[in-house]
Every structure is written in structure tokens, then in C-alpha cells.
Amino acid sequence: MNKYEQIAQDIYNDIASGKYEPGSQLALEKEMCAQYGVSRITVKRAVDELV
């Protein structure tokens, strides 16, 4: 599994579990980059996969 796919799956699971309420904002790209140890491009691709 690619890193962006793993991040997308984590975000999806957080949404499905109710961590993010409808209309709430996801963590900032910079925070996700630090959390996963990846570049902005990887985080952006993960979010784009979900959109």
C-alpha cells in the first residue's frame, strides 16, 4: 500500500468513527506532514483521493 493510500484510509476511518463531525475541518496539511513524516504533495494526494 502506498503511503498516500494509508493516509487516505486513516482519514476515512477518522471520519467514519466520528472524530470529524460534518462541516468540521481536517488537520492542517503541515500537521499531517509532521504526523506521517511525508511531504505536502503526499498529504494532498491522500486528501484528493477522498474528495
Phi, psi and omega per residue, in radians:
M1 nan 2.312 3.092
N2 -1.211 2.732 -3.114
K3 -1.054 -0.748 -3.127
Y4 -1.136 -0.569 3.106
E5 -1.195 -0.676 3.101
Q6 -1.119 -0.755 3.124
I7 -1.127 -0.771 3.109
A8 -1.032 -0.723 3.125
Q9 -1.143 -0.704 3.096
D10 -1.084 -0.778 3.131
I11 -1.107 -0.774 3.122
Y12 -1.023 -0.791 3.141
N13 -1.106 -0.672 3.093
D14 -1.110 -0.697 3.108
I15 -1.157 -0.819 -3.105
A16 -1.117 -0.571 -3.112
S17 -1.434 -0.128 3.103
G18 1.647 0.106 3.106
K19 -1.068 -0.641 3.091
Y20 -1.924 2.069 3.100
E21 -1.316 2.724 3.064
P22 -0.983 2.288 3.130
G23 1.539 -0.110 3.132
S24 -1.454 2.852 -3.074
Q25 -1.660 2.446 3.040
L26 -1.238 2.932 3.049
A27 -1.043 2.671 3.128
L28 -1.158 2.640 3.121
E29 -0.932 -0.769 -3.101
K30 -1.045 -0.701 3.132
E31 -1.179 -0.724 3.122
M32 -1.170 -0.623 3.082
C33 -1.041 -0.793 3.142
A34 -1.184 -0.719 -3.113
Q35 -1.093 -0.765 -3.063
Y36 -1.709 -0.172 -3.138
G37 1.184 0.710 -3.117
V38 -2.249 3.049 3.136
S39 -1.448 2.911 3.082
R40 -1.047 -0.643 -3.115
I41 -1.065 -0.720 3.130
T42 -1.131 -0.771 3.122
V43 -1.127 -0.752 3.132
K44 -1.068 -0.735 3.133
R45 -1.117 -0.676 3.114
A46 -1.094 -0.794 3.130
V47 -1.147 -0.721 3.110
D48 -1.056 -0.604 3.099
E49 -1.076 -0.628 -3.116
L50 -1.360 -0.512 -3.104
V51 -1.275 nan nan
